[in-house]
Amino acid sequence: MPADIRKTVLNVETTLVEGGKKAPTPLRMIAAMAVIRNPWAGQGFTEDLSPAIRDCAPGLGALLTGMILDAAGGGDVVEAYGKSAVVGLNGEVEHASALIHTLHFGNHYRNAVGAKSYLSFCNTRGPANAPVMIPLMDKHDAGRRSHYLTIQTSIPDAPAADEILIALGASVGGRPHHRIGDRYQDLRELGHDVDNPAAV
């Protein structure tokens, strides 16, 4: 059966000044979250998670993607993206991972924003009001450090012990005064092949 959703939450943060200096373009970061009943709650150790993944993940991906697009003003303006899940204390981190580390969830978002890079992620376990950390990176270029960002938020009453908090994150813009270069400059300075950074 589809996810049993208790609530959704949308956070939008706009940074106008950073380091005492006005941002040339304000940075907007968006978090769309859904609090659901853990579909494996009360079942003990479940060997096969796939039936509930297929039941819950597609609808959650569509719902949260829609919330992001509405807040951002469309997929084309989203520059960086990521995902996160926090499972309540009676669940396993595997339960949090199951619902976000599947193409049934992520492809809704990836396709809607026309992304090329993978969705950065965080999956943790915690009580109500646990930190929700959503790491972001450029949707096209994983080495573009200006868009290495993290949304940090929380929901005071979630997740309950038998719930999972599922989140997508987005940014419109990068850090206002980014000045640390990118991965490719470092690779060149270190004499590494940009196309084979691990030299394997």
N, C-alpha and C positions, 0 to 999 in steps of 0.2 A: 504494500500500500504506500501511497505518497507520504512524504515527510509530514509529521504531526507538528505544525509550527505554532509555538506559543506567542511569539512576537517578532517583529522586525524593527530594526533601528538603523537610522541613517545619520551619519555624522559628516559635516562639511567644515573643514578648517581652512582659513585663508590667512596666509602670512604676508603682511604688508611691509614690515621692517625686520631686518635680520642683521645682527651685529651692529646695531645703531645706525644702519644705513638703509634708506628706502629701497625696496626691491624694484628693479626696472620693470618687471612684470610680476604681479602678485602670484604666489604659489598657492594653488588650491589642491587640497588632498581630501579624498572622499572615501569613507568606509561604509559599506552596506553589509548589514549583519542580520542573520536569522537565528533564533533560538528554537531548537527542535527537541522533541523527546528522543533520546537515544534509542534507535530501533532495535538495539541488541540488549537493552536494559532488562534485567531479570532473567536472562536466558542462560547464565553461566558462560563458560568458555564456548564460543561459537566457532566451529572449524571453517565454515564457508560463509564469508561475509558478502559474497557477490549478489544474492537475491535482494537484500536490502539496499545495496549500493545502486543496483539498477532501478529499484523502486523510488529511491529518495534523491539521488544525485542529479538527474536531469532537471527535475522541477526546481531544485534549489539553485542550480546553475542559471536557469532561465530567469528566475525571480530576482536574484541578486544582480545579475547582469542588467536587467531592466532598470533596477534602482540606480545603478551606477550611471547608465546612459542618460536617464532622466536628469540626474543631478549635474552631470558634466555638460550636458547639452549635445550629446552624440558621441559615437565611438571614435570619430576622427579626431576629436580634441583630446582624448585620453593619450597621454604620452608615456606614462609608466604604470605598471600594474603588478598585482600580487594577490595572494590568498592566504587564509589562515583558518585554523579550527582549534577550539578549546573544548575538550571533553570534561564532563563533570567527574567528581572524585570516585564515583562507583563504576566508571567506564575505563576502558583501555585507551592509551594513546593510539593504538591501532584503529580504534573506532573513529577517532578524529581524522586520522590519515585516510581511512577508507573513503570518506565522502568527498575529500578534496583532491586526492591523488588518483583521479580517474578522468578519462576523456569525456565520460558522460556528464561530468560537472564542468571541467575547465574549458572544453571546446566552445561552449556557449559564449563565454567571455572572449576567448582568443579570436574567434571568428568575428564577433561583433565589433572588435576594435582593430581588426586586420593585423594582428600581431604576428611576428616572426620568432621572437625569443620565447623561452619557456617561462611559465609563471613561477616567480619566486614564492617561497612558502614558509610557513611556521605551523607546527602542530604540537600542542602541549596539553597537559591535564591541570585542572585547577578548580578552586571553589568559585562561588558567586563573587563577582567583582574582580576576578583574576585579570591580569593584563592581557589584552588582545594585541598582539604584535603582528603587523602586516608589512613584511619587507617588500619594497617595490624596486623595479628596475625598468629601464627603457624597453618598450614593447617590441622594438626592432633590433636594438643593439645592446647586448649584455655587457659590453665593455665601456659603456658611456657612463662614467662615474657621476656626472652631474645629476643623474636620475636615480642614484642609490639613495633611497629614502626609506623611512620606516614610519608607518602610522601606529601610534600607540593610543589605545582607548580602553574602555571597559564598560560593562553593563552591570549596574549595582546588584541586580537579582539573578544574574545568569553567569555561567551555567549552574543550574541545580545539579545535585548529584547524579540524577538520571537523565541529564540533558547534554546536548552538544551545541556549541555556538559556532556557526559557520560564517565566514566573512570573505568578502572581496574588497580590494582596495585599488585606488587609482590616484594619479596625480595629473593635474593640468600644469605642466611646467616642471622644471628642475629646481634644485637649490638656488636661491636668489643670487648668491655671489660665489658660485662654485669656482674654485681656482686650484684644483689638485690634478688637473689633466685627466687622462684616461688610461686604461690598461695598455693600449697599443704603444703609447709613448714609453712606458716602463719596459715593455717587451723589447722595443728597439734599443733602448739604452743598455739593457742587459744582454743584448746579442741573441735574443730568442726569436724564433720564427713566429710571426703573428698568427699564421694559420696552424701552427703546432706548438702552442705555448708550453706544453709539458715536455716537449722534446722526446716524444715516444714514437 
